[in-house]
Amino acid sequence: MVADFGIALAISTAGGSRLTDTGMSVGTPHYMSPEQASADRGMDARSDLYSLACVLYEMLAGDPPHAGSTARAVLMRILTEEPRDVTDARSSVPAHVRDALRKAMEKLPADRFTTAAEFGEALQNPAFRHGSVSDPDRESGGGRERAARRWIGRTAAATLFIMGVALGAWRPWERTPVTRLTIALPPGQAVTSAPAVSPDGRTVAYTAGLASEPPRLFLRDLDDFEPEEVPDSEGAEYPFFSPDGRSVAFFARGRLFRWDRGGGPPRALAEAPTQPQGGTWGDDGTIVFVPIWNGGLVQIPASGAPGDAERLLVPQADSAYSLTFPRWVPGTREITYSSVGQGGLALRSIDMDTGERTLLQTGASSGWVTKSGRLLFATGDLTNLQYRSGANGGDADMAVTSVLTGVHRRVWFTEAWIGLSPTGTLAYVPADMNQRTLVRVDLEGRATPLSEIRDQYGSVRVSPGGDSLVANAFVYLWLYGPDGGRAPLAPETGDWQHSTAVWDGTGSRVVFSSNEPGNWDLFERTVGAPANEVRVQKEFDQEVEAVSPDGTLAFVETHPETGRDLWLVPVGGSPTAWQATDASEGSADFSPDGRWLAYTSNVTGRAEVWVGSVEEDSGRRTQVTTDGGDAPVWSPSGDRLYYRRGSAMMAVEVADLATLRFGAHRTLFDGGWALPGPEASQSHTYHVMPDGEHLVMIRHEPTAIPDRIHVVLDWLEELEAGSTP
């Protein structure tokens, strides 16, 4: 038998002293001492003696000394009630064993045994007494009673000896180096962005929600049972803490917000139009954040307001066209950030005083520099975390070790879902992103496989004839045939990546986005052809949306100032801005007759479906949904417009396509997190089959759903000691 009660002090030191019930896999409340149950931070080895006595009590009585229907009920009884007498459950327990248990389970630590050795001696001493209750009849029992006393005493002593060896042979208290626990979300919820850990390592901030509802921000203190929901945090993502841990910043509804714990509602600090890429809060009160994918690094005082933001570092299209997820380096005026551009990912730093930039690691993202100067970073497909012995040196010859695998991330974003405090508390979201498949789904939500191949699918489009699919899996594009097999769209290799793709009206060509020239431009390729052809190249990133029957191309440009804007390119013509506002527009699809463009816009403050005339650059725009909507796709006949509301698949009847009159809206089915809505805003996660009665979708197996957060206390200490994490 092995007993290890070091969890109590580990959590007391690093994150509070109470353990939790559902959602926090650390310990069992039945064996907690009163001081541990009440979150007393002054615990010592006498708390372990109490827990040890509880174990011995249960071995003798068959049940723990305090029982209850919930963890809270058990803790309340530990704090307010005396343990049940062990002899009530088992009359053969000798009086001295009963009294030794009483003393070991006293409410006040001062009334208990001082050492485990004293406890062991009392269990073997028939003359030991504690308390006012005595039992002379049991004292004078016959040989059978004496034999029972000897057997119980010897068993208890042997148990204590074995446990004592496990606890360090009665040595003084030694802190358990690492404690691992899990925050499991309620059924139906999932994490929606990277978590954050407070500087003292005692609080985890995360965004989560039901599949059909916008996510909200929660703060989970490690010494509490329930998370605290931040008010007015609908749509929250990517939280980060202030240096004192009393405030948290987050992105939501096109803005960066600050919320002070114990205060009123969150306060808007700055504009962040669409797809923000993280932030960090410095000791001097400066917040550095990325308001949009290619918006560069922006700084603002934590006490500021919209209008106070200043651009710190502007991305360059020919080198690093996107700068993301900044983090302050502890004790310095430097910030690390990820850059995306020619040659792929890189982790860099910038000196806030001099502006000097340093390459830290190529092929890396999600970087942290520890207090001791070590470098942590994600590499490969961003689901693995690496550890390097030094922070500086770029490609210097330093030992790199893999320390964490299976971390979740958002498709196409450069951030692994990891939070790390300076004190060494790690929080990360585990998921197997390769456990996704392509499925055919009818209008009642019944799914059948289209291919058995599992991968990190992010987008999918059906050819006009319905006999082929083009799907994005991580950074590659694949063509799928009727048999479910696949082949790469572009067999050649290179350092560039591909994202979304659509078919042209003939079904023989694919238009897609690629960062081959540096930033993201538009290319096209005839299926089976040896090379790509450039379709559109512009200063800022572009993402393909749809091709009309006459060949007009719709795409999104991500502008640093105005966010996501819709552009059109007629055959043989030049790109023209069709919808370019301060709002975010995208996820567009042409009607079958090519006259209308359905799209998503957050101009009202949340994503809604709109439809506009293709012929009119700034003509009539009709709002189709009023309760939220995203990712519209027309049916092949034009009699229906499909869209998503969270994870629910919706459809609105088109009463008259010529005059654009819509009928009733209805919910087709809700796929939950198995058939999720867009992981990134306006991504192409489903399409309509040519029969108009089936959809092709991406299904997530249970292990691919991010429904929990793993927390490791003192993780950095373990790493730097060279232990296996």
ZAMARGU-4260 file (C-alpha; in steps of 0.2 Angstrom, whole numbers, plus 5000, padded with zeros to 4 digits):
<rodrens>
0) 5000/5000/5000 | 5006/5017/4996 | 4999/5033/5004 | 5004/5050/4997 | 4995/5065/5005
5) 5008/5078/4998 | 4994/5085/4987 | 4988/5095/5002 | 5003/5106/5004 | 5007/5107/4985
10) 4990/5115/4982 | 4991/5125/4997 | 5008/5132/4991 | 5004/5134/4972 | 4985/5136/4971
15) 4975/5135/4987 | 4973/5120/4999 | 4955/5114/4995 | 4953/5100/4983 | 4937/5099/4972
20) 4924/5087/4967 | 4918/5084/4949 | 4930/5092/4937 | 4946/5092/4948 | 4954/5075/4949
25) 4965/5077/4964 | 4959/5069/4979 | 4944/5063/4989 | 4935/5074/5002 | 4932/5060/5014
30) 4950/5060/5019 | 4953/5079/5021 | 4958/5086/5037 | 4947/5101/5044 | 4961/5113/5040
35) 4962/5107/5022 | 4943/5107/5020 | 4943/5125/5026 | 4958/5131/5014 | 4969/5134/5029
40) 4986/5138/5021 | 4996/5134/5037 | 4994/5115/5035 | 5008/5103/5041 | 5011/5085/5044
45) 4997/5084/5056 | 4985/5085/5042 | 4993/5070/5035 | 4990/5061/5051 | 4972/5065/5051
50) 4970/5058/5033 | 4980/5043/5038 | 4968/5040/5052 | 4953/5041/5040 | 4961/5027/5030
55) 4963/5016/5045 | 4946/5020/5051 | 4938/5014/5034 | 4949/4999/5035 | 4941/4994/5051
60) 4923/5001/5049 | 4921/4998/5031 | 4916/5016/5028 | 4925/5033/5030 | 4922/5043/5046
65) 4911/5056/5037 | 4899/5052/5023 | 4888/5063/5013 | 4879/5063/4996 | 4890/5077/4989
70) 4908/5083/4991 | 4901/5099/4999 | 4891/5089/5012 | 4906/5078/5017 | 4917/5094/5019
75) 4903/5102/5030 | 4903/5087/5041 | 4921/5087/5043 | 4921/5105/5049 | 4906/5104/5060
80) 4903/5086/5066 | 4913/5073/5076 | 4918/5057/5067 | 4907/5042/5071 | 4913/5031/5084
85) 4922/5016/5075 | 4915/5004/5088 | 4898/5008/5082 | 4902/5000/5066 | 4913/4986/5072
90) 4912/4982/5091 | 4927/4971/5091 | 4939/4986/5089 | 4949/4988/5105 | 4947/5004/5115
95) 4965/5009/5113 | 4963/5008/5094 | 4947/5018/5095 | 4955/5031/5106 | 4970/5033/5095
100) 4959/5036/5080 | 4949/5049/5090 | 4965/5058/5094 | 4972/5057/5077 | 4955/5065/5070
105) 4954/5079/5082 | 4947/5095/5074 | 4962/5105/5080 | 4979/5100/5074 | 4986/5104/5091
110) 4975/5091/5099 | 4982/5077/5088 | 4998/5067/5088 | 5013/5076/5084 | 5021/5063/5074
115) 5016/5047/5065 | 5028/5037/5077 | 5017/5043/5092 | 5001/5037/5082 | 5009/5020/5079
120) 5014/5018/5097 | 4996/5022/5103 | 4989/5009/5091 | 5000/4996/5099 | 4998/5001/5118
125) 4982/4993/5126 | 4983/5006/5140 | 4982/5021/5128 | 4966/5032/5132 | 4960/5048/5124
130) 4943/5057/5128 | 4931/5054/5142 | 4922/5038/5135 | 4928/5021/5142 | 4923/5003/5140
135) 4928/4992/5155 | 4918/4977/5148 | 4929/4977/5132 | 4945/4980/5143 | 4941/4964/5152
140) 4936/4953/5138 | 4941/4935/5136 | 4955/4927/5126 | 4945/4929/5109 | 4943/4947/5113
145) 4962/4949/5117 | 4966/4940/5101 | 4956/4952/5091 | 4964/4966/5100 | 4981/4959/5096
150) 4977/4956/5077 | 4969/4974/5075 | 4984/4982/5084 | 4997/4973/5074 | 4987/4976/5057
155) 4986/4994/5061 | 5004/4995/5066 | 5010/4986/5050 | 4999/4997/5039 | 5006/5013/5047
160) 5024/5006/5044 | 5020/5003/5026 | 5012/5020/5024 | 5027/5028/5034 | 5039/5021/5021
165) 5029/5029/5007 | 5029/5045/5016 | 5047/5045/5019 | 5050/5034/5034 | 5043/5047/5046
170) 5054/5060/5040 | 5049/5078/5041 | 5037/5085/5029 | 5043/5085/5011 | 5034/5094/4997
175) 5027/5084/4983 | 5036/5091/4967 | 5021/5090/4955 | 5003/5089/4956 | 4992/5085/4941
180) 4973/5088/4940 | 4960/5091/4927 | 4946/5104/4925 | 4932/5094/4916 | 4919/5105/4909
185) 4900/5101/4911 | 4892/5090/4898 | 4889/5098/4882 | 4903/5112/4885 | 4919/5114/4876
190) 4934/5125/4878 | 4935/5138/4863 | 4952/5146/4865 | 4969/5145/4874 | 4968/5146/4893
195) 4978/5158/4904 | 4985/5156/4921 | 4987/5170/4934 | 5004/5175/4939 | 5003/5166/4956
200) 4997/5150/4947 | 4981/5149/4958 | 4968/5154/4945 | 4964/5147/4927 | 4955/5158/4915
205) 4946/5150/4900 | 4933/5152/4888 | 4919/5139/4885 | 4901/5136/4881 | 4888/5125/4874
210) 4890/5121/4855 | 4875/5131/4850 | 4879/5146/4861 | 4893/5159/4861 | 4907/5156/4873
215) 4909/5165/4889 | 4924/5168/4900 | 4926/5159/4917 | 4939/5160/4931 | 4943/5144/4941
220) 4952/5147/4957 | 4961/5130/4961 | 4955/5131/4979 | 4937/5133/4974 | 4924/5120/4968
225) 4915/5131/4955 | 4921/5143/4941 | 4916/5161/4941 | 4908/5167/4926 | 4913/5185/4920
230) 4898/5196/4917 | 4895/5202/4899 | 4908/5191/4892 | 4898/5183/4877 | 4909/5179/4863
235) 4925/5180/4874 | 4942/5172/4868 | 4960/5173/4872 | 4960/5179/4890 | 4976/5185/4899
240) 4980/5191/4917 | 4986/5208/4924 | 5003/5206/4934 | 4994/5206/4950 | 4981/5193/4945
245) 4967/5205/4950 | 4961/5209/4932 | 4959/5199/4916 | 4958/5205/4898 | 4950/5196/4884
250) 4943/5199/4867 | 4925/5199/4862 | 4913/5207/4850 | 4926/5216/4840 | 4935/5224/4855
255) 4948/5221/4869 | 4940/5221/4886 | 4947/5223/4904 | 4938/5216/4919 | 4943/5219/4937
260) 4938/5205/4949 | 4925/5211/4962 | 4921/5226/4951 | 4907/5230/4938 | 4905/5224/4920
265) 4920/5223/4908 | 4927/5239/4901 | 4931/5241/4883 | 4950/5246/4880 | 4952/5245/4861
270) 4945/5240/4845 | 4949/5222/4839 | 4939/5220/4823 | 4941/5201/4819 | 4952/5186/4823
275) 4962/5194/4837 | 4978/5185/4840 | 4981/5187/4859 | 4989/5199/4871 | 5000/5201/4886
280) 5000/5213/4901 | 5016/5220/4907 | 5022/5225/4925 | 5022/5244/4919 | 5004/5243/4915
285) 5006/5242/4896 | 4996/5229/4886 | 5002/5223/4870 | 4990/5214/4859 | 4986/5209/4841
290) 4969/5216/4836 | 4968/5206/4819 | 4977/5193/4810 | 4989/5204/4801 | 4987/5220/4811
295) 5004/5219/4819 | 5008/5222/4838 | 4998/5236/4846 | 5001/5244/4863 | 4989/5253/4875
300) 4989/5258/4894 | 4979/5246/4904 | 4970/5261/4911 | 4966/5267/4893 | 4951/5268/4882
305) 4947/5266/4863 | 4957/5278/4854 | 4973/5277/4865 | 4980/5262/4855 | 4996/5264/4846
310) 5004/5253/4834 | 5021/5245/4840 | 5026/5234/4826 | 5020/5233/4808 | 5021/5217/4799
315) 5030/5216/4782 | 5022/5207/4767 | 5039/5201/4760 | 5045/5194/4777 | 5034/5192/4792
320) 5016/5197/4786 | 5008/5192/4802 | 5014/5194/4820 | 5004/5185/4833 | 5002/5180/4852
325) 5014/5192/4861 | 5021/5188/4879 | 5031/5198/4891 | 5048/5191/4896 | 5048/5190/4915
330) 5059/5204/4923 | 5063/5212/4906 | 5057/5225/4894 | 5056/5212/4880 | 5041/5204/4872
335) 5041/5187/4862 | 5029/5185/4848 | 5026/5173/4833 | 5029/5178/4816 | 5022/5170/4800
340) 5029/5174/4783 | 5042/5169/4770 | 5050/5153/4776 | 5036/5149/4788 | 5034/5151/4807
345) 5047/5159/4818 | 5048/5164/4836 | 5056/5182/4839 | 5057/5195/4852 | 5057/5214/4852
350) 5065/5226/4865 | 5052/5238/4870 | 5065/5252/4873 | 5076/5250/4858 | 5065/5242/4845
355) 5079/5229/4842 | 5072/5212/4836 | 5080/5195/4839 | 5076/5178/4831 | 5074/5165/4845
360) 5069/5150/4835 | 5064/5145/4818 | 5049/5134/4814 | 5042/5139/4831 | 5027/5147/4839
365) 5018/5149/4856 | 5034/5155/4865 | 5038/5157/4883 | 5054/5162/4891 | 5055/5156/4909
370) 5063/5166/4924 | 5079/5155/4922 | 5080/5160/4904 | 5074/5143/4896 | 5064/5144/4880
375) 5047/5134/4878 | 5039/5134/4861 | 5027/5124/4850 | 5034/5117/4834 | 5028/5105/4820
380) 5010/5105/4819 | 5009/5116/4834 | 5002/5102/4845 | 5019/5098/4853 | 5029/5108/4865
385) 5048/5109/4865 | 5060/5114/4878 | 5077/5122/4875 | 5091/5126/4888 | 5093/5144/4882
390) 5082/5158/4876 | 5094/5167/4864 | 5103/5162/4849 | 5091/5158/4835 | 5097/5142/4827
395) 5111/5140/4840 | 5116/5122/4844 | 5106/5119/4860 | 5098/5104/4866 | 5079/5103/4862
400) 5068/5091/4871 | 5050/5087/4868 | 5040/5090/4884 | 5022/5090/4880 | 5011/5082/4866
405) 4993/5081/4861 | 4989/5100/4863 | 4974/5107/4855 | 4974/5122/4844 | 4962/5132/4832
410) 4964/5127/4813 | 4976/5139/4804 | 4980/5149/4820 | 4998/5149/4826 | 4994/5146/4845
415) 4994/5130/4855 | 4981/5131/4868 | 4993/5132/4883 | 4994/5144/4898 | 5009/5145/4909
420) 5012/5156/4925 | 5029/5162/4930 | 5027/5151/4946 | 5027/5136/4935 | 5008/5131/4934
425) 5004/5124/4917 | 4986/5123/4910 | 4983/5116/4893 | 4969/5109/4883 | 4972/5091/4877
430) 4964/5084/4861 | 4968/5073/4846 | 4966/5084/4832 | 4969/5070/4819 | 4953/5062/4825
435) 4942/5071/4812 | 4933/5063/4797 | 4923/5068/4782 | 4904/5063/4783 | 4888/5064/4773
440) 4874/5071/4783 | 4856/5071/4779 | 4844/5085/4784 | 4840/5076/4800 | 4858/5075/4806
445) 4861/5057/4802 | 4879/5055/4796 | 4888/5041/4786 | 4907/5041/4782 | 4913/5048/4765
450) 4931/5043/4769 | 4939/5033/4783 | 4954/5044/4782 | 4956/5054/4798 | 4966/5070/4798
455) 4966/5088/4805 | 4952/5094/4793 | 4947/5112/4793 | 4937/5115/4777 | 4928/5105/4764
460) 4920/5109/4747 | 4910/5098/4735 | 4913/5098/4716 | 4898/5104/4706 | 4895/5086/4700
465) 4896/5079/4717 | 4909/5066/4713 | 4924/5074/4721 | 4929/5084/4736 | 4943/5096/4740
470) 4947/5097/4759 | 4960/5106/4769 | 4969/5095/4782 | 4981/5106/4792 | 4991/5115/4779
475) 4988/5104/4764 | 4974/5102/4751 | 4968/5084/4746 | 4956/5078/4732 | 4944/5064/4737
480) 4936/5053/4725 | 4920/5042/4726 | 4929/5028/4734 | 4935/5039/4749 | 4953/5038/4743
485) 4963/5054/4742 | 4978/5062/4732 | 4986/5079/4735 | 4980/5093/4725 | 4998/5100/4723
490) 5011/5085/4724 | 5026/5096/4724 | 5034/5100/4741 | 5039/5117/4748 | 5039/5128/4764
495) 5022/5136/4759 | 5005/5131/4765 | 4988/5130/4758 | 4971/5134/4767 | 4953/5135/4760
500) 4949/5130/4742 | 4933/5131/4731 | 4929/5123/4714 | 4925/5133/4699 | 4909/5131/4689
505) 4916/5117/4678 | 4922/5106/4692 | 4939/5105/4683 | 4948/5118/4692 | 4951/5123/4710
510) 4955/5140/4717 | 4964/5141/4734 | 4974/5152/4746 | 4992/5149/4748 | 5007/5158/4756
515) 5019/5152/4743 | 5024/5170/4739 | 5025/5176/4757 | 5008/5182/4762 | 4992/5173/4757
520) 4987/5176/4739 | 4975/5167/4728 | 4980/5153/4715 | 4971/5141/4704 | 4975/5124/4697
525) 4967/5112/4685 | 4965/5095/4693 | 4980/5085/4687 | 4990/5100/4680 | 5008/5101/4685
530) 5008/5119/4692 | 4998/5132/4700 | 4993/5148/4692 | 4992/5165/4700 | 4974/5172/4702
535) 4975/5187/4713 | 4990/5195/4722 | 4988/5210/4734 | 4996/5218/4748 | 4987/5210/4762
540) 4981/5192/4765 | 4967/5185/4755 | 4956/5170/4757 | 4945/5162/4743 | 4926/5162/4746
545) 4917/5156/4731 | 4916/5156/4712 | 4900/5161/4702 | 4893/5152/4687 | 4900/5165/4676
550) 4917/5163/4684 | 4917/5179/4695 | 4928/5176/4711 | 4923/5182/4728 | 4937/5183/4741
555) 4941/5191/4758 | 4955/5203/4761 | 4961/5204/4779 | 4965/5223/4781 | 4975/5229/4796
560) 4962/5244/4798 | 4945/5238/4792 | 4947/5219/4796 | 4939/5206/4784 | 4932/5214/4768
565) 4923/5206/4753 | 4930/5208/4736 | 4925/5203/4718 | 4935/5198/4703 | 4926/5196/4686
570) 4933/5185/4673 | 4947/5196/4665 | 4944/5210/4677 | 4952/5218/4692 | 4948/5215/4710
575) 4935/5227/4716 | 4930/5230/4734 | 4912/5224/4736 | 4909/5226/4755 | 4923/5235/4764
580) 4918/5242/4781 | 4924/5243/4799 | 4914/5227/4802 | 4920/5210/4797 | 4913/5202/4782
585) 4916/5185/4774 | 4910/5167/4772 | 4902/5171/4756 | 4892/5161/4743 | 4885/5165/4726
590) 4867/5161/4722 | 4864/5148/4708 | 4860/5162/4696 | 4875/5172/4701 | 4865/5187/4705
595) 4866/5187/4724 | 4880/5185/4736 | 4876/5178/4754 | 4888/5182/4767 | 4891/5185/4786
600) 4894/5202/4794 | 4895/5207/4812 | 4890/5225/4808 | 4876/5223/4821 | 4888/5218/4835
605) 4886/5199/4831 | 4887/5188/4816 | 4872/5188/4805 | 4868/5182/4788 | 4866/5195/4774
610) 4862/5195/4755 | 4867/5208/4743 | 4866/5211/4724 | 4882/5206/4714 | 4879/5220/4701
615) 4879/5234/4714 | 4895/5238/4723 | 4886/5246/4737 | 4868/5243/4733 | 4854/5235/4743
620) 4859/5223/4757 | 4846/5212/4765 | 4848/5205/4783 | 4842/5187/4783 | 4845/5182/4801
625) 4841/5192/4817 | 4846/5179/4830 | 4863/5175/4824 | 4869/5166/4809 | 4885/5162/4800
630) 4892/5152/4785 | 4878/5154/4772 | 4877/5141/4758 | 4864/5141/4744 | 4855/5125/4739
635) 4859/5120/4721 | 4841/5125/4715 | 4841/5142/4725 | 4825/5137/4735 | 4835/5137/4751
640) 4849/5146/4760 | 4858/5135/4773 | 4867/5143/4787 | 4874/5139/4805 | 4869/5146/4822
645) 4883/5139/4833 | 4883/5120/4830 | 4864/5120/4824 | 4861/5118/4806 | 4848/5130/4800
650) 4839/5134/4783 | 4828/5148/4777 | 4816/5145/4763 | 4818/5157/4748 | 4801/5161/4742
655) 4806/5171/4727 | 4825/5171/4721 | 4822/5184/4708 | 4815/5197/4720 | 4824/5190/4735
660) 4810/5186/4746 | 4813/5174/4761 | 4801/5163/4770 | 4802/5153/4787 | 4818/5149/4796
665) 4819/5131/4803 | 4832/5121/4813 | 4837/5106/4804 | 4848/5098/4817 | 4861/5102/4831
670) 4877/5092/4829 | 4884/5098/4845 | 4903/5097/4846 | 4904/5082/4835 | 4898/5092/4820
675) 4904/5109/4826 | 4902/5126/4819 | 4917/5136/4813 | 4932/5135/4824 | 4939/5150/4816
680) 4927/5164/4810 | 4919/5161/4793 | 4929/5145/4789 | 4921/5133/4777 | 4917/5118/4788
685) 4902/5111/4778 | 4895/5112/4760 | 4879/5106/4751 | 4878/5091/4740 | 4871/5093/4722
690) 4854/5085/4728 | 4851/5099/4740 | 4846/5086/4753 | 4863/5081/4760 | 4878/5090/4767
695) 4896/5086/4768 | 4903/5090/4785 | 4918/5087/4797 | 4915/5075/4811 | 4925/5076/4827
700) 4927/5060/4837 | 4926/5062/4856 | 4945/5063/4858 | 4945/5077/4846 | 4933/5088/4856
705) 4942/5100/4868 | 4931/5097/4884 | 4944/5098/4898 | 4959/5107/4904 | 4974/5098/4912
710) 4983/5108/4925 | 5000/5104/4932 | 5007/5113/4947 | 5026/5116/4949 | 5028/5110/4931
715) 5043/5121/4927 | 5052/5115/4943 | 5050/5097/4936 | 5056/5102/4919 | 5071/5111/4925
720) 5075/5097/4937 | 5076/5086/4922 | 5062/5075/4926 | 5050/5067/4914 | 5035/5079/4912
</rodrens>
